Amino acid sequence: MSQTISQTINATAFETELQIIQVEQQISPARLNELGVHGWPTWKDGVGTRQLDYDAAEKSYLLDGSATLSMTDGASINVEKGDLVIIPAGKCQWIVHQQVRRHYRSDALSPACCII
């Protein structure tokens, strides 16, 4: 005797948002002032490859150097001195070609954290 078991499976569709790194090249002093970039902390990173995990979007203004950044979806972009980079939350690989010095600001931090 065979028995047929019927089961209903509820499937939920998940829409994924592309992780896109945004770059504003050679931004103006007025834009730097508007964002308050010079009040952000500074970070240095030497030549090499590393993967960073971002809990929230982060803005970086490159003071020196150059790098190639890529998110887990494989899309990559080259950045250099004078660029403002907005990295979405998630995993981002940095391939630093020339030592990078940058101001950075995470959206996970309150605005008051970076006031000097």
C-alpha positions as CSV (number, residue, x, y, z in Angstrom):
1,M,0.0,0.0,0.0
2,S,1.5,3.3,-1.0
3,Q,0.9,6.5,0.9
4,T,1.2,10.0,-0.6
5,I,2.2,12.8,1.7
6,S,1.3,16.2,0.5
7,Q,3.3,19.2,1.9
8,T,2.9,22.8,1.2
9,I,6.0,24.9,1.1
10,N,5.8,28.6,1.5
11,A,8.6,30.2,-0.4
12,T,9.6,33.8,0.2
13,A,11.4,35.7,-2.5
14,F,14.3,37.8,-1.3
15,E,15.2,40.8,-3.3
16,T,18.9,41.5,-3.0
17,E,20.3,45.0,-3.4
18,L,23.5,45.3,-5.5
19,Q,26.4,46.5,-3.4
20,I,27.7,49.4,-5.4
21,I,30.8,51.5,-4.5
22,Q,30.2,55.1,-5.4
23,V,33.1,57.4,-6.3
24,E,33.1,61.2,-6.7
25,Q,36.4,62.0,-8.4
26,Q,38.4,65.1,-7.6
27,I,35.8,66.7,-5.4
28,S,35.8,70.4,-4.8
29,P,36.9,72.2,-1.5
30,A,33.3,73.3,-1.2
31,R,32.1,69.7,-1.2
32,L,34.8,68.8,1.3
33,N,33.5,71.5,3.7
34,E,29.9,70.6,3.1
35,L,30.7,67.0,4.3
36,G,33.0,68.1,7.1
37,V,35.7,65.8,5.8
38,H,38.6,67.5,7.6
39,G,37.0,66.7,10.9
40,W,36.9,62.9,10.2
41,P,39.5,60.5,11.6
42,T,42.5,59.6,9.5
43,W,43.5,56.0,8.5
44,K,46.7,54.8,6.8
45,D,47.0,51.5,4.9
46,G,50.1,50.0,3.3
47,V,50.5,48.2,0.0
48,G,48.8,44.8,0.0
49,T,45.4,43.1,-0.1
50,R,42.9,42.9,2.8
51,Q,39.2,42.3,3.2
52,L,37.2,44.7,5.4
53,D,33.8,44.0,6.9
54,Y,31.6,47.2,7.1
55,D,28.6,47.1,9.5
56,A,27.3,50.3,7.8
57,A,28.1,52.4,4.8
58,E,31.4,54.3,5.0
59,K,32.7,57.4,3.3
60,S,36.4,57.8,2.6
61,Y,38.3,60.7,1.2
62,L,41.7,59.7,-0.2
63,L,44.4,62.1,0.8
64,D,47.2,59.9,-0.8
65,G,47.6,56.7,-2.6
66,S,45.6,54.4,-4.9
67,A,43.7,51.2,-4.5
68,T,41.2,48.8,-6.3
69,L,38.1,48.1,-4.2
70,S,35.7,45.3,-4.8
71,M,32.5,44.1,-3.1
72,T,31.6,40.4,-2.8
73,D,29.6,40.6,-6.1
74,G,32.9,40.9,-7.9
75,A,32.5,44.5,-9.3
76,S,35.7,46.5,-8.8
77,I,36.6,50.2,-9.1
78,N,39.9,52.0,-8.9
79,V,40.3,55.0,-6.5
80,E,43.0,57.5,-6.0
81,K,44.1,60.7,-4.2
82,G,41.3,63.2,-4.3
83,D,38.4,60.7,-4.6
84,L,35.5,60.5,-2.2
85,V,34.4,56.9,-2.0
86,I,31.2,55.6,-0.5
87,I,31.4,51.9,0.4
88,P,28.1,50.1,1.3
89,A,27.7,47.8,4.3
90,G,29.2,44.4,3.6
91,K,32.6,42.9,2.7
92,C,35.0,44.9,0.6
93,Q,38.4,43.9,-0.6
94,W,41.1,46.6,-0.8
95,I,44.0,46.0,-3.1
96,V,46.3,48.9,-2.1
97,H,48.7,49.8,-4.9
98,Q,50.3,52.9,-3.3
99,Q,50.0,53.5,0.5
100,V,46.6,55.0,1.2
101,R,46.0,57.8,3.7
102,R,42.4,58.7,4.0
103,H,39.8,60.5,6.1
104,Y,36.8,58.2,6.8
105,R,33.3,58.4,8.3
106,S,31.1,55.4,9.1
107,D,27.3,55.8,9.0
108,A,27.3,53.6,12.1
109,L,28.8,56.4,14.1
110,S,26.8,59.3,15.5
111,P,27.7,62.7,14.0
112,A,29.0,63.9,17.4
113,C,31.7,61.2,17.5
114,C,33.9,62.9,15.0
115,I,33.7,66.6,16.1
116,I,37.1,67.8,17.1
